[in-house]
Amino acid sequence: MPLNFTGAAAFGKMHPGAKTMSGRPEDYCLGTPGLRDVTLYTRPGCHLCEDAKAAIAPLLHEFGAVLREVNIDEHPDLKERFGSDIPVIFIGVHKVAKHRVDVAQFRRQLKEAGT
């Protein structure tokens, strides 16, 4: 069963204002994900986020992927970057979906991430 994390504590010791080599503020939450680690940028009350999470849940289980949920409201850089443009989903360090999830495409992306 995939693990669910909330908040920056799940992503190592970097803090919300930290920058990474790429300079993108969301990278500190990605930490050093495994090939099939899935990061869902979300916020409470986002119905599209809940829909996306429900759509990918069976695939996370099927592929043994780990789900990390990040509430963008807890991170000023992420809130500024994404605003209401959520959910955003990464597999590893690659953005694979925004707003809605194409389940067939997401399955293919998870499969390719493991190779």
PDB file as gemmi writes it, atoms N, CA and C in Angstrom:
CRYST1    1.000    1.000    1.000  90.00  90.00  90.00 P 1                      
ATOM      1  N   MET A   1       0.835  -1.177   0.000  1.00  0.00           N  
ATOM      2  CA  MET A   1       0.000   0.000   0.000  1.00  0.00           C  
ATOM      3  C   MET A   1       0.883   1.245   0.000  1.00  0.00           C  
ATOM      4  N   PRO A   2       0.605   2.228  -0.860  1.00  0.00           N  
ATOM      5  CA  PRO A   2       1.416   3.426  -0.905  1.00  0.00           C  
ATOM      6  C   PRO A   2       1.343   4.207   0.400  1.00  0.00           C  
ATOM      7  N   LEU A   3       2.419   4.893   0.692  1.00  0.00           N  
ATOM      8  CA  LEU A   3       2.464   5.733   1.879  1.00  0.00           C  
ATOM      9  C   LEU A   3       2.020   7.130   1.506  1.00  0.00           C  
ATOM     10  N   ASN A   4       1.358   7.815   2.420  1.00  0.00           N  
ATOM     11  CA  ASN A   4       0.944   9.184   2.193  1.00  0.00           C  
ATOM     12  C   ASN A   4       1.681  10.079   3.159  1.00  0.00           C  
ATOM     13  N   PHE A   5       2.258  11.139   2.653  1.00  0.00           N  
ATOM     14  CA  PHE A   5       2.966  12.106   3.458  1.00  0.00           C  
ATOM     15  C   PHE A   5       2.319  13.458   3.261  1.00  0.00           C  
ATOM     16  N   THR A   6       2.345  14.274   4.277  1.00  0.00           N  
ATOM     17  CA  THR A   6       1.871  15.642   4.144  1.00  0.00           C  
ATOM     18  C   THR A   6       2.901  16.564   4.763  1.00  0.00           C  
ATOM     19  N   GLY A   7       3.148  17.680   4.140  1.00  0.00           N  
ATOM     20  CA  GLY A   7       4.061  18.664   4.699  1.00  0.00           C  
ATOM     21  C   GLY A   7       5.511  18.399   4.342  1.00  0.00           C  
ATOM     22  N   ALA A   8       6.341  19.372   4.620  1.00  0.00           N  
ATOM     23  CA  ALA A   8       7.747  19.307   4.226  1.00  0.00           C  
ATOM     24  C   ALA A   8       8.538  18.292   5.016  1.00  0.00           C  
ATOM     25  N   ALA A   9       8.088  17.918   6.201  1.00  0.00           N  
ATOM     26  CA  ALA A   9       8.859  16.994   7.028  1.00  0.00           C  
ATOM     27  C   ALA A   9       9.107  15.665   6.323  1.00  0.00           C  
ATOM     28  N   ALA A  10       8.232  15.296   5.424  1.00  0.00           N  
ATOM     29  CA  ALA A  10       8.393  14.031   4.716  1.00  0.00           C  
ATOM     30  C   ALA A  10       9.474  14.092   3.648  1.00  0.00           C  
ATOM     31  N   PHE A  11      10.018  15.273   3.393  1.00  0.00           N  
ATOM     32  CA  PHE A  11      10.902  15.435   2.268  1.00  0.00           C  
ATOM     33  C   PHE A  11      12.308  15.842   2.661  1.00  0.00           C  
ATOM     34  N   GLY A  12      12.743  15.443   3.819  1.00  0.00           N  
ATOM     35  CA  GLY A  12      14.112  15.732   4.211  1.00  0.00           C  
ATOM     36  C   GLY A  12      14.214  17.017   5.006  1.00  0.00           C  
ATOM     37  N   LYS A  13      15.427  17.560   5.052  1.00  0.00           N  
ATOM     38  CA  LYS A  13      15.696  18.682   5.931  1.00  0.00           C  
ATOM     39  C   LYS A  13      15.649  20.025   5.232  1.00  0.00           C  
ATOM     40  N   MET A  14      15.310  20.067   3.973  1.00  0.00           N  
ATOM     41  CA  MET A  14      15.275  21.342   3.285  1.00  0.00           C  
ATOM     42  C   MET A  14      14.047  22.123   3.721  1.00  0.00           C  
ATOM     43  N   HIS A  15      14.134  23.415   3.708  1.00  0.00           N  
ATOM     44  CA  HIS A  15      13.022  24.245   4.150  1.00  0.00           C  
ATOM     45  C   HIS A  15      12.339  24.882   2.951  1.00  0.00           C  
ATOM     46  N   PRO A  16      11.110  25.444   3.147  1.00  0.00           N  
ATOM     47  CA  PRO A  16      10.330  25.963   2.031  1.00  0.00           C  
ATOM     48  C   PRO A  16      11.042  26.986   1.158  1.00  0.00           C  
ATOM     49  N   GLY A  17      11.931  27.799   1.701  1.00  0.00           N  
ATOM     50  CA  GLY A  17      12.603  28.799   0.900  1.00  0.00           C  
ATOM     51  C   GLY A  17      13.840  28.281   0.193  1.00  0.00           C  
ATOM     52  N   ALA A  18      14.176  27.029   0.428  1.00  0.00           N  
ATOM     53  CA  ALA A  18      15.405  26.468  -0.134  1.00  0.00           C  
ATOM     54  C   ALA A  18      15.305  26.359  -1.651  1.00  0.00           C  
ATOM     55  N   LYS A  19      16.407  26.556  -2.304  1.00  0.00           N  
ATOM     56  CA  LYS A  19      16.469  26.392  -3.746  1.00  0.00           C  
ATOM     57  C   LYS A  19      17.361  25.197  -4.049  1.00  0.00           C  
ATOM     58  N   THR A  20      17.082  24.554  -5.144  1.00  0.00           N  
ATOM     59  CA  THR A  20      17.891  23.413  -5.538  1.00  0.00           C  
ATOM     60  C   THR A  20      18.729  23.804  -6.744  1.00  0.00           C  
ATOM     61  N   MET A  21      19.489  22.872  -7.246  1.00  0.00           N  
ATOM     62  CA  MET A  21      20.353  23.165  -8.379  1.00  0.00           C  
ATOM     63  C   MET A  21      19.548  23.666  -9.566  1.00  0.00           C  
ATOM     64  N   SER A  22      18.332  23.178  -9.741  1.00  0.00           N  
ATOM     65  CA  SER A  22      17.524  23.619 -10.873  1.00  0.00           C  
ATOM     66  C   SER A  22      16.885  24.970 -10.598  1.00  0.00           C  
ATOM     67  N   GLY A  23      16.803  25.362  -9.310  1.00  0.00           N  
ATOM     68  CA  GLY A  23      16.221  26.640  -8.956  1.00  0.00           C  
ATOM     69  C   GLY A  23      14.709  26.650  -8.887  1.00  0.00           C  
ATOM     70  N   ARG A  24      14.071  25.529  -9.133  1.00  0.00           N  
ATOM     71  CA  ARG A  24      12.616  25.480  -9.080  1.00  0.00           C  
ATOM     72  C   ARG A  24      12.181  25.245  -7.644  1.00  0.00           C  
ATOM     73  N   PRO A  25      11.233  26.045  -7.133  1.00  0.00           N  
ATOM     74  CA  PRO A  25      10.857  25.918  -5.729  1.00  0.00           C  
ATOM     75  C   PRO A  25      10.218  24.587  -5.368  1.00  0.00           C  
ATOM     76  N   GLU A  26       9.589  23.914  -6.312  1.00  0.00           N  
ATOM     77  CA  GLU A  26       8.954  22.647  -5.972  1.00  0.00           C  
ATOM     78  C   GLU A  26       9.963  21.531  -5.756  1.00  0.00           C  
ATOM     79  N   ASP A  27      11.192  21.698  -6.218  1.00  0.00           N  
ATOM     80  CA  ASP A  27      12.187  20.640  -6.103  1.00  0.00           C  
ATOM     81  C   ASP A  27      12.508  20.271  -4.671  1.00  0.00           C  
ATOM     82  N   TYR A  28      12.421  21.228  -3.742  1.00  0.00           N  
ATOM     83  CA  TYR A  28      12.744  20.871  -2.361  1.00  0.00           C  
ATOM     84  C   TYR A  28      11.740  19.866  -1.821  1.00  0.00           C  
ATOM     85  N   CYS A  29      10.518  19.883  -2.321  1.00  0.00           N  
ATOM     86  CA  CYS A  29       9.531  18.898  -1.870  1.00  0.00           C  
ATOM     87  C   CYS A  29       9.755  17.554  -2.554  1.00  0.00           C  
ATOM     88  N   LEU A  30      10.295  17.587  -3.751  1.00  0.00           N  
ATOM     89  CA  LEU A  30      10.567  16.327  -4.433  1.00  0.00           C  
ATOM     90  C   LEU A  30      11.698  15.582  -3.746  1.00  0.00           C  
ATOM     91  N   GLY A  31      12.595  16.323  -3.097  1.00  0.00           N  
ATOM     92  CA  GLY A  31      13.700  15.671  -2.411  1.00  0.00           C  
ATOM     93  C   GLY A  31      14.468  14.817  -3.392  1.00  0.00           C  
ATOM     94  N   THR A  32      14.722  13.577  -3.016  1.00  0.00           N  
ATOM     95  CA  THR A  32      15.364  12.632  -3.923  1.00  0.00           C  
ATOM     96  C   THR A  32      14.419  11.457  -4.105  1.00  0.00           C  
ATOM     97  N   PRO A  33      13.398  11.652  -4.938  1.00  0.00           N  
ATOM     98  CA  PRO A  33      12.393  10.607  -5.102  1.00  0.00           C  
ATOM     99  C   PRO A  33      12.933   9.406  -5.849  1.00  0.00           C  
ATOM    100  N   GLY A  34      12.325   8.259  -5.554  1.00  0.00           N  
ATOM    101  CA  GLY A  34      12.618   7.065  -6.318  1.00  0.00           C  
ATOM    102  C   GLY A  34      11.984   7.187  -7.689  1.00  0.00           C  
ATOM    103  N   LEU A  35      12.307   6.274  -8.572  1.00  0.00           N  
ATOM    104  CA  LEU A  35      11.807   6.342  -9.940  1.00  0.00           C  
ATOM    105  C   LEU A  35      10.291   6.374 -10.027  1.00  0.00           C  
ATOM    106  N   ARG A  36       9.637   5.680  -9.108  1.00  0.00           N  
ATOM    107  CA  ARG A  36       8.180   5.620  -9.159  1.00  0.00           C  
ATOM    108  C   ARG A  36       7.513   6.361  -8.008  1.00  0.00           C  
ATOM    109  N   ASP A  37       8.243   7.198  -7.296  1.00  0.00           N  
ATOM    110  CA  ASP A  37       7.612   8.012  -6.270  1.00  0.00           C  
ATOM    111  C   ASP A  37       6.741   9.059  -6.956  1.00  0.00           C  
ATOM    112  N   VAL A  38       5.522   9.200  -6.472  1.00  0.00           N  
ATOM    113  CA  VAL A  38       4.569  10.130  -7.064  1.00  0.00           C  
ATOM    114  C   VAL A  38       4.322  11.255  -6.077  1.00  0.00           C  
ATOM    115  N   THR A  39       4.454  12.499  -6.556  1.00  0.00           N  
ATOM    116  CA  THR A  39       4.198  13.669  -5.723  1.00  0.00           C  
ATOM    117  C   THR A  39       2.974  14.374  -6.269  1.00  0.00           C  
ATOM    118  N   LEU A  40       2.011  14.603  -5.385  1.00  0.00           N  
ATOM    119  CA  LEU A  40       0.766  15.276  -5.738  1.00  0.00           C  
ATOM    120  C   LEU A  40       0.742  16.622  -5.026  1.00  0.00           C  
ATOM    121  N   TYR A  41       0.807  17.703  -5.804  1.00  0.00           N  
ATOM    122  CA  TYR A  41       0.686  19.050  -5.246  1.00  0.00           C  
ATOM    123  C   TYR A  41      -0.795  19.386  -5.192  1.00  0.00           C  
ATOM    124  N   THR A  42      -1.261  19.730  -4.009  1.00  0.00           N  
ATOM    125  CA  THR A  42      -2.683  19.849  -3.744  1.00  0.00           C  
ATOM    126  C   THR A  42      -2.938  20.916  -2.695  1.00  0.00           C  
ATOM    127  N   ARG A  43      -4.183  21.070  -2.317  1.00  0.00           N  
ATOM    128  CA  ARG A  43      -4.580  21.889  -1.170  1.00  0.00           C  
ATOM    129  C   ARG A  43      -5.924  21.368  -0.678  1.00  0.00           C  
ATOM    130  N   PRO A  44      -6.214  21.589   0.591  1.00  0.00           N  
ATOM    131  CA  PRO A  44      -7.494  21.136   1.140  1.00  0.00           C  
ATOM    132  C   PRO A  44      -8.669  21.759   0.374  1.00  0.00           C  
ATOM    133  N   GLY A  45      -9.675  20.941   0.135  1.00  0.00           N  
ATOM    134  CA  GLY A  45     -10.886  21.411  -0.520  1.00  0.00           C  
ATOM    135  C   GLY A  45     -10.834  21.447  -2.039  1.00  0.00           C  
ATOM    136  N   CYS A  46      -9.750  20.978  -2.626  1.00  0.00           N  
ATOM    137  CA  CYS A  46      -9.606  20.978  -4.086  1.00  0.00           C  
ATOM    138  C   CYS A  46     -10.262  19.713  -4.641  1.00  0.00           C  
ATOM    139  N   HIS A  47     -11.407  19.872  -5.289  1.00  0.00           N  
ATOM    140  CA  HIS A  47     -12.110  18.690  -5.803  1.00  0.00           C  
ATOM    141  C   HIS A  47     -11.360  18.028  -6.948  1.00  0.00           C  
ATOM    142  N   LEU A  48     -10.667  18.787  -7.788  1.00  0.00           N  
ATOM    143  CA  LEU A  48      -9.876  18.172  -8.857  1.00  0.00           C  
ATOM    144  C   LEU A  48      -8.729  17.346  -8.277  1.00  0.00           C  
ATOM    145  N   CYS A  49      -8.182  17.819  -7.160  1.00  0.00           N  
ATOM    146  CA  CYS A  49      -7.104  17.084  -6.492  1.00  0.00           C  
ATOM    147  C   CYS A  49      -7.610  15.748  -5.956  1.00  0.00           C  
ATOM    148  N   GLU A  50      -8.775  15.783  -5.348  1.00  0.00           N  
ATOM    149  CA  GLU A  50      -9.374  14.548  -4.834  1.00  0.00           C  
ATOM    150  C   GLU A  50      -9.697  13.587  -5.969  1.00  0.00           C  
ATOM    151  N   ASP A  51     -10.201  14.120  -7.082  1.00  0.00           N  
ATOM    152  CA  ASP A  51     -10.482  13.285  -8.257  1.00  0.00           C  
ATOM    153  C   ASP A  51      -9.203  12.645  -8.785  1.00  0.00           C  
ATOM    154  N   ALA A  52      -8.130  13.435  -8.864  1.00  0.00           N  
ATOM    155  CA  ALA A  52      -6.851  12.918  -9.362  1.00  0.00           C  
ATOM    156  C   ALA A  52      -6.315  11.836  -8.435  1.00  0.00           C  
ATOM    157  N   LYS A  53      -6.385  12.085  -7.145  1.00  0.00           N  
ATOM    158  CA  LYS A  53      -5.888  11.120  -6.166  1.00  0.00           C  
ATOM    159  C   LYS A  53      -6.662   9.798  -6.273  1.00  0.00           C  
ATOM    160  N   ALA A  54      -7.968   9.891  -6.407  1.00  0.00           N  
ATOM    161  CA  ALA A  54      -8.785   8.682  -6.548  1.00  0.00           C  
ATOM    162  C   ALA A  54      -8.462   7.943  -7.846  1.00  0.00           C  
ATOM    163  N   ALA A  55      -8.209   8.691  -8.914  1.00  0.00           N  
ATOM    164  CA  ALA A  55      -7.915   8.069 -10.212  1.00  0.00           C  
ATOM    165  C   ALA A  55      -6.586   7.319 -10.199  1.00  0.00           C  
ATOM    166  N   ILE A  56      -5.582   7.862  -9.488  1.00  0.00           N  
ATOM    167  CA  ILE A  56      -4.263   7.228  -9.519  1.00  0.00           C  
ATOM    168  C   ILE A  56      -4.074   6.181  -8.431  1.00  0.00           C  
ATOM    169  N   ALA A  57      -4.939   6.161  -7.423  1.00  0.00           N  
ATOM    170  CA  ALA A  57      -4.771   5.238  -6.292  1.00  0.00           C  
ATOM    171  C   ALA A  57      -4.596   3.780  -6.714  1.00  0.00           C  
ATOM    172  N   PRO A  58      -5.450   3.240  -7.597  1.00  0.00           N  
ATOM    173  CA  PRO A  58      -5.263   1.837  -7.985  1.00  0.00           C  
ATOM    174  C   PRO A  58      -3.930   1.590  -8.687  1.00  0.00           C  
ATOM    175  N   LEU A  59      -3.468   2.568  -9.454  1.00  0.00           N  
ATOM    176  CA  LEU A  59      -2.202   2.416 -10.165  1.00  0.00           C  
ATOM    177  C   LEU A  59      -1.017   2.487  -9.205  1.00  0.00           C  
ATOM    178  N   LEU A  60      -1.137   3.307  -8.185  1.00  0.00           N  
ATOM    179  CA  LEU A  60      -0.072   3.369  -7.182  1.00  0.00           C  
ATOM    180  C   LEU A  60       0.096   2.005  -6.529  1.00  0.00           C  
ATOM    181  N   HIS A  61      -1.031   1.404  -6.194  1.00  0.00           N  
ATOM    182  CA  HIS A  61      -1.003   0.075  -5.584  1.00  0.00           C  
ATOM    183  C   HIS A  61      -0.435  -0.957  -6.569  1.00  0.00           C  
ATOM    184  N   GLU A  62      -0.912  -0.912  -7.805  1.00  0.00           N  
ATOM    185  CA  GLU A  62      -0.474  -1.866  -8.835  1.00  0.00           C  
ATOM    186  C   GLU A  62       1.044  -1.825  -9.046  1.00  0.00           C  
ATOM    187  N   PHE A  63       1.621  -0.636  -9.044  1.00  0.00           N  
ATOM    188  CA  PHE A  63       3.054  -0.490  -9.322  1.00  0.00           C  
ATOM    189  C   PHE A  63       3.903  -0.369  -8.057  1.00  0.00           C  
ATOM    190  N   GLY A  64       3.267  -0.411  -6.886  1.00  0.00           N  
ATOM    191  CA  GLY A  64       4.002  -0.277  -5.640  1.00  0.00           C  
ATOM    192  C   GLY A  64       4.633   1.098  -5.483  1.00  0.00           C  
ATOM    193  N   ALA A  65       3.988   2.103  -6.048  1.00  0.00           N  
ATOM    194  CA  ALA A  65       4.511   3.473  -6.003  1.00  0.00           C  
ATOM    195  C   ALA A  65       4.150   4.138  -4.674  1.00  0.00           C  
ATOM    196  N   VAL A  66       4.993   5.062  -4.273  1.00  0.00           N  
ATOM    197  CA  VAL A  66       4.786   5.824  -3.043  1.00  0.00           C  
ATOM    198  C   VAL A  66       4.156   7.160  -3.413  1.00  0.00           C  
ATOM    199  N   LEU A  67       3.076   7.524  -2.722  1.00  0.00           N  
ATOM    200  CA  LEU A  67       2.413   8.809  -2.940  1.00  0.00           C  
ATOM    201  C   LEU A  67       2.848   9.783  -1.863  1.00  0.00           C  
ATOM    202  N   ARG A  68       3.287  10.955  -2.305  1.00  0.00           N  
ATOM    203  CA  ARG A  68       3.616  12.056  -1.401  1.00  0.00           C  
ATOM    204  C   ARG A  68       2.682  13.206  -1.743  1.00  0.00           C  
ATOM    205  N   GLU A  69       1.875  13.599  -0.796  1.00  0.00           N  
ATOM    206  CA  GLU A  69       0.991  14.734  -0.998  1.00  0.00           C  
ATOM    207  C   GLU A  69       1.628  15.973  -0.387  1.00  0.00           C  
ATOM    208  N   VAL A  70       1.613  17.060  -1.135  1.00  0.00           N  
ATOM    209  CA  VAL A  70       2.171  18.318  -0.657  1.00  0.00           C  
ATOM    210  C   VAL A  70       1.071  19.371  -0.725  1.00  0.00           C  
ATOM    211  N   ASN A  71       0.726  19.907   0.436  1.00  0.00           N  
ATOM    212  CA  ASN A  71      -0.246  20.989   0.530  1.00  0.00           C  
ATOM    213  C   ASN A  71       0.490  22.275   0.170  1.00  0.00           C  
ATOM    214  N   ILE A  72       0.200  22.838  -0.993  1.00  0.00           N  
ATOM    215  CA  ILE A  72       0.931  24.019  -1.443  1.00  0.00           C  
ATOM    216  C   ILE A  72       0.688  25.224  -0.542  1.00  0.00           C  
ATOM    217  N   ASP A  73      -0.415  25.232   0.185  1.00  0.00           N  
ATOM    218  CA  ASP A  73      -0.695  26.356   1.078  1.00  0.00           C  
ATOM    219  C   ASP A  73       0.292  26.439   2.233  1.00  0.00           C  
ATOM    220  N   GLU A  74       0.997  25.362   2.510  1.00  0.00           N  
ATOM    221  CA  GLU A  74       1.986  25.350   3.590  1.00  0.00           C  
ATOM    222  C   GLU A  74       3.359  25.837   3.130  1.00  0.00           C  
ATOM    223  N   HIS A  75       3.496  26.143   1.846  1.00  0.00           N  
ATOM    224  CA  HIS A  75       4.784  26.536   1.277  1.00  0.00           C  
ATOM    225  C   HIS A  75       4.586  27.760   0.385  1.00  0.00           C  
ATOM    226  N   PRO A  76       4.995  28.946   0.826  1.00  0.00           N  
ATOM    227  CA  PRO A  76       4.767  30.162   0.051  1.00  0.00           C  
ATOM    228  C   PRO A  76       5.266  30.084  -1.401  1.00  0.00           C  
ATOM    229  N   ASP A  77       6.431  29.486  -1.628  1.00  0.00           N  
ATOM    230  CA  ASP A  77       6.949  29.382  -2.992  1.00  0.00           C  
ATOM    231  C   ASP A  77       6.035  28.548  -3.876  1.00  0.00           C  
ATOM    232  N   LEU A  78       5.537  27.451  -3.323  1.00  0.00           N  
ATOM    233  CA  LEU A  78       4.652  26.576  -4.098  1.00  0.00           C  
ATOM    234  C   LEU A  78       3.299  27.233  -4.321  1.00  0.00           C  
ATOM    235  N   LYS A  79       2.802  27.912  -3.314  1.00  0.00           N  
ATOM    236  CA  LYS A  79       1.514  28.602  -3.441  1.00  0.00           C  
ATOM    237  C   LYS A  79       1.606  29.665  -4.538  1.00  0.00           C  
ATOM    238  N   GLU A  80       2.731  30.383  -4.576  1.00  0.00           N  
ATOM    239  CA  GLU A  80       2.927  31.398  -5.606  1.00  0.00           C  
ATOM    240  C   GLU A  80       3.055  30.749  -6.984  1.00  0.00           C  
ATOM    241  N   ARG A  81       3.809  29.656  -7.057  1.00  0.00           N  
ATOM    242  CA  ARG A  81       4.046  29.007  -8.354  1.00  0.00           C  
ATOM    243  C   ARG A  81       2.775  28.374  -8.926  1.00  0.00           C  
ATOM    244  N   PHE A  82       2.043  27.638  -8.093  1.00  0.00           N  
ATOM    245  CA  PHE A  82       0.902  26.879  -8.596  1.00  0.00           C  
ATOM    246  C   PHE A  82      -0.430  27.605  -8.439  1.00  0.00           C  
ATOM    247  N   GLY A  83      -0.582  28.421  -7.378  1.00  0.00           N  
ATOM    248  CA  GLY A  83      -1.844  29.126  -7.161  1.00  0.00           C  
ATOM    249  C   GLY A  83      -3.020  28.183  -7.197  1.00  0.00           C  
ATOM    250  N   SER A  84      -3.948  28.430  -8.101  1.00  0.00           N  
ATOM    251  CA  SER A  84      -5.104  27.538  -8.244  1.00  0.00           C  
ATOM    252  C   SER A  84      -4.898  26.564  -9.400  1.00  0.00           C  
ATOM    253  N   ASP A  85      -3.689  26.513  -9.938  1.00  0.00           N  
ATOM    254  CA  ASP A  85      -3.361  25.659 -11.079  1.00  0.00           C  
ATOM    255  C   ASP A  85      -2.954  24.266 -10.594  1.00  0.00           C  
ATOM    256  N   ILE A  86      -3.834  23.626  -9.844  1.00  0.00           N  
ATOM    257  CA  ILE A  86      -3.570  22.315  -9.243  1.00  0.00           C  
ATOM    258  C   ILE A  86      -4.718  21.372  -9.582  1.00  0.00           C  
ATOM    259  N   PRO A  87      -4.559  20.086  -9.420  1.00  0.00           N  
ATOM    260  CA  PRO A  87      -3.391  19.371  -8.951  1.00  0.00           C  
ATOM    261  C   PRO A  87      -2.292  19.328 -10.010  1.00  0.00           C  
ATOM    262  N   VAL A  88      -1.073  19.165  -9.517  1.00  0.00           N  
ATOM    263  CA  VAL A  88       0.083  18.906 -10.365  1.00  0.00           C  
ATOM    264  C   VAL A  88       0.700  17.618  -9.835  1.00  0.00           C  
ATOM    265  N   ILE A  89       1.009  16.704 -10.750  1.00  0.00           N  
ATOM    266  CA  ILE A  89       1.532  15.400 -10.359  1.00  0.00           C  
ATOM    267  C   ILE A  89       2.881  15.162 -11.019  1.00  0.00           C  
ATOM    268  N   PHE A  90       3.829  14.732 -10.191  1.00  0.00           N  
ATOM    269  CA  PHE A  90       5.162  14.353 -10.665  1.00  0.00           C  
ATOM    270  C   PHE A  90       5.355  12.864 -10.417  1.00  0.00           C  
ATOM    271  N   ILE A  91       6.044  12.200 -11.331  1.00  0.00           N  
ATOM    272  CA  ILE A  91       6.584  10.862 -11.098  1.00  0.00           C  
ATOM    273  C   ILE A  91       8.088  11.070 -11.072  1.00  0.00           C  
ATOM    274  N   GLY A  92       8.692  10.743  -9.938  1.00  0.00           N  
ATOM    275  CA  GLY A  92      10.106  11.077  -9.771  1.00  0.00           C  
ATOM    276  C   GLY A  92      10.253  12.580  -9.855  1.00  0.00           C  
ATOM    277  N   VAL A  93      11.096  13.055 -10.743  1.00  0.00           N  
ATOM    278  CA  VAL A  93      11.291  14.496 -10.897  1.00  0.00           C  
ATOM    279  C   VAL A  93      10.611  15.051 -12.148  1.00  0.00           C  
ATOM    280  N   HIS A  94       9.764  14.251 -12.781  1.00  0.00           N  
ATOM    281  CA  HIS A  94       9.122  14.651 -14.030  1.00  0.00           C  
ATOM    282  C   HIS A  94       7.645  14.970 -13.821  1.00  0.00           C  
ATOM    283  N   LYS A  95       7.241  16.169 -14.245  1.00  0.00           N  
ATOM    284  CA  LYS A  95       5.818  16.534 -14.187  1.00  0.00           C  
ATOM    285  C   LYS A  95       5.085  15.723 -15.246  1.00  0.00           C  
ATOM    286  N   VAL A  96       4.014  15.028 -14.801  1.00  0.00           N  
ATOM    287  CA  VAL A  96       3.309  14.146 -15.737  1.00  0.00           C  
ATOM    288  C   VAL A  96       1.839  14.510 -15.914  1.00  0.00           C  
ATOM    289  N   ALA A  97       1.298  15.339 -15.039  1.00  0.00           N  
ATOM    290  CA  ALA A  97      -0.112  15.697 -15.173  1.00  0.00           C  
ATOM    291  C   ALA A  97      -0.396  17.004 -14.447  1.00  0.00           C  
ATOM    292  N   LYS A  98      -1.417  17.698 -14.963  1.00  0.00           N  
ATOM    293  CA  LYS A  98      -1.885  18.921 -14.325  1.00  0.00           C  
ATOM    294  C   LYS A  98      -3.394  18.982 -14.538  1.00  0.00           C  
ATOM    295  N   HIS A  99      -4.114  19.311 -13.516  1.00  0.00           N  
ATOM    296  CA  HIS A  99      -5.573  19.447 -13.502  1.00  0.00           C  
ATOM    297  C   HIS A  99      -6.289  18.093 -13.533  1.00  0.00           C  
ATOM    298  N   ARG A 100      -6.182  17.377 -14.611  1.00  0.00           N  
ATOM    299  CA  ARG A 100      -6.853  16.080 -14.737  1.00  0.00           C  
ATOM    300  C   ARG A 100      -5.842  15.007 -15.132  1.00  0.00           C  
ATOM    301  N   VAL A 101      -6.161  13.764 -14.772  1.00  0.00           N  
ATOM    302  CA  VAL A 101      -5.252  12.653 -15.045  1.00  0.00           C  
ATOM    303  C   VAL A 101      -5.845  11.764 -16.134  1.00  0.00           C  
ATOM    304  N   ASP A 102      -5.046  11.499 -17.142  1.00  0.00           N  
ATOM    305  CA  ASP A 102      -5.383  10.492 -18.139  1.00  0.00           C  
ATOM    306  C   ASP A 102      -4.834   9.178 -17.576  1.00  0.00           C  
ATOM    307  N   VAL A 103      -5.721   8.309 -17.122  1.00  0.00           N  
ATOM    308  CA  VAL A 103      -5.315   7.101 -16.403  1.00  0.00           C  
ATOM    309  C   VAL A 103      -4.437   6.191 -17.271  1.00  0.00           C  
ATOM    310  N   ALA A 104      -4.788   6.023 -18.529  1.00  0.00           N  
ATOM    311  CA  ALA A 104      -3.977   5.173 -19.417  1.00  0.00           C  
ATOM    312  C   ALA A 104      -2.574   5.756 -19.587  1.00  0.00           C  
ATOM    313  N   GLN A 105      -2.489   7.047 -19.764  1.00  0.00           N  
ATOM    314  CA  GLN A 105      -1.185   7.699 -19.907  1.00  0.00           C  
ATOM    315  C   GLN A 105      -0.397   7.602 -18.604  1.00  0.00           C  
ATOM    316  N   PHE A 106      -1.071   7.796 -17.464  1.00  0.00           N  
ATOM    317  CA  PHE A 106      -0.393   7.710 -16.171  1.00  0.00           C  
ATOM    318  C   PHE A 106       0.155   6.299 -15.941  1.00  0.00           C  
ATOM    319  N   ARG A 107      -0.608   5.280 -16.313  1.00  0.00           N  
ATOM    320  CA  ARG A 107      -0.136   3.894 -16.196  1.00  0.00           C  
ATOM    321  C   ARG A 107       1.133   3.698 -17.040  1.00  0.00           C  
ATOM    322  N   ARG A 108       1.092   4.194 -18.251  1.00  0.00           N  
ATOM    323  CA  ARG A 108       2.245   4.077 -19.152  1.00  0.00           C  
ATOM    324  C   ARG A 108       3.461   4.811 -18.554  1.00  0.00           C  
ATOM    325  N   GLN A 109       3.228   5.991 -17.983  1.00  0.00           N  
ATOM    326  CA  GLN A 109       4.325   6.759 -17.389  1.00  0.00           C  
ATOM    327  C   GLN A 109       4.915   6.045 -16.167  1.00  0.00           C  
ATOM    328  N   LEU A 110       4.065   5.453 -15.366  1.00  0.00           N  
ATOM    329  CA  LEU A 110       4.572   4.691 -14.210  1.00  0.00           C  
ATOM    330  C   LEU A 110       5.387   3.488 -14.676  1.00  0.00           C  
ATOM    331  N   LYS A 111       4.881   2.811 -15.697  1.00  0.00           N  
ATOM    332  CA  LYS A 111       5.599   1.654 -16.218  1.00  0.00           C  
ATOM    333  C   LYS A 111       6.956   2.064 -16.770  1.00  0.00           C  
ATOM    334  N   GLU A 112       7.004   3.145 -17.548  1.00  0.00           N  
ATOM    335  CA  GLU A 112       8.259   3.619 -18.122  1.00  0.00           C  
ATOM    336  C   GLU A 112       9.226   4.127 -17.049  1.00  0.00           C  
ATOM    337  N   ALA A 113       8.684   4.657 -15.953  1.00  0.00           N  
ATOM    338  CA  ALA A 113       9.539   5.180 -14.877  1.00  0.00           C  
ATOM    339  C   ALA A 113      10.358   4.081 -14.226  1.00  0.00           C  
ATOM    340  N   GLY A 114       9.883   2.869 -14.255  1.00  0.00           N  
ATOM    341  CA  GLY A 114      10.586   1.759 -13.630  1.00  0.00           C  
ATOM    342  C   GLY A 114      11.611   1.085 -14.503  1.00  0.00           C  
ATOM    343  N   THR A 115      11.754   1.554 -15.730  1.00  0.00           N  
ATOM    344  CA  THR A 115      12.704   0.907 -16.644  1.00  0.00           C  
ATOM    345  C   THR A 115      13.968   1.720 -16.820  1.00  0.00           C  
TER     346      THR A 115                                                      
END                                                                             
